[in-house]
Amino acid sequence: MKSKINIILITLFYINNIYSQSTLTVGSKTPTIDVTNSFLKKNINLEDKFIVLDFWNPECSSCLDEISHLNKLAIKYKSNKNLIFLSITYRNIDEIKSIIKIIPFETNIIIDETAKSFKDFDRVRKGDYGAWIDYETILIDNKGIIKWIDSSKNLNEEIIENFLNNKTIFSVKDNYENNYATNIDTDTPATDEFLLNINSKYEKVKYSFTLSSVQRKEQSVKKVVNKIDDGIYVCINENLKRHISNLTSISELKIITPQNRLENFNIIYKNRLDKLNNTEELIKSDVKFNLLRTLNLKEYLENKTTEVYVLSLVDKNKLENSIDNGLPNQLRENKSYFFFNNTNTKYLCNKISEKFNYIVEDESNLTTNFNFILNKNNIEEIIKNLSAYGLQLKKQTREIQFNVYK
């Protein structure tokens, strides 16, 4: 009986894999590529051309990380009139404008607003967790036949030369399901176990605050859970400076804590006494009050003269209101860029401060949320990128306020 069940499971898995695989493969005849809506509004003739077709979108951070690699190849083969590089996206033109302020494209950008080409080229996949986009690069020869499908990072001059000369192309393509799986942000078992224990332990509790030392099994876990509607705040395995920074949005560089309080703590807080009046500000204020009272600390404000970076608004016309790209207020990043979505400038300054270990003061007086893409290699690149948004980040010597706890 057990062997029959195994056979059924294997069969179902095999069938599922068949239907999750692309119907377009190397050797297939390609669908028509609609190039009428090119970003620069120029005519693009694809007849008898060898085509490098790259699928990308602004929310695909790995795609944006690989643009510089494609740019180098596009520049290398710029003089070859038989070869054309296309970067196709279904995002709207305003989002593309915000991208190219920071990230240059040497390829031809095609806007496929109806996502027809994404569907025709079978880039929309169905898996266990719903539909997702397969961002890959496809090489199409001058007869409209697919010669190569892989990640753009694996494309090189040898492959392109073989492609142009109708020679066999060897691919190092990984299975796309494995690539997809590695991008899923999952909790470690220790995190799941810890939070499950919290939920069961405090299920019937109306109000509680617990500050505990980090146990061995929690040492690899760092997590902040902030469920305002349930009056719950949990922060695992952080030191006192980080806890206070999380609760106040003050940079850790402006927080001074006692030298004998360098260990990490867990904070577990729950308040269901007045759910209707719970706000993030009130909950964090209450958690901070309990934290300082438990550690017998008092807060003092002291002014000190130090070097800081100051963010100010120079040209409001360059700063566009945040574009709704379907993503929440969050920070994403890859190895080259920060992606701030629907973010205010105070949060932006705090993250720059964390990354480069500089105090960054926000004097822009902006209250609207915005989208930013910033090259995170160094502070000079950040300054250059912010200027494209009409913002200035300048180093100054200032007397600023520090939060001192003793």
Buried (B, 14 or more C-beta within 10 A) or exposed (E): EEEEEEEEEEEEEEEEEEEEEBEBEBEBEBBEBBBEEBBEEEEBEBEEBBBBBBBBBBBBBBBBBBBEBBBEBBEEBEEEEEBBBBBBBBBEEBBBEBBBBBBEBBBBBBBBEEBBBBEBBBBEBEEEEEEBBBBBBBBBBBEBBBBBBBBBEBBEEEBBEBBBEEEEBEBEBEEBBEBBEEEEEEEEEBBEBBBEEBEEEBEEEEEEBBBEEBEEEBEEBBBEBBEBEEBBBBBBBBBBBBBBBBBBEBBBBBBBBEEEBEEBBBBBBBBBEEEEEBEEEBBBEBBBEBBBEEBEBEEEEEEEEBEBBBBBBBEEEEBBEBBEBEEEEEBEBBEBBBBBBBBBBBBBBBBBBBBEEBBBBBEBEBEEBBBBBBBBEEBEBBBBBBBBBBBBBEEEEBEBEBBBBE
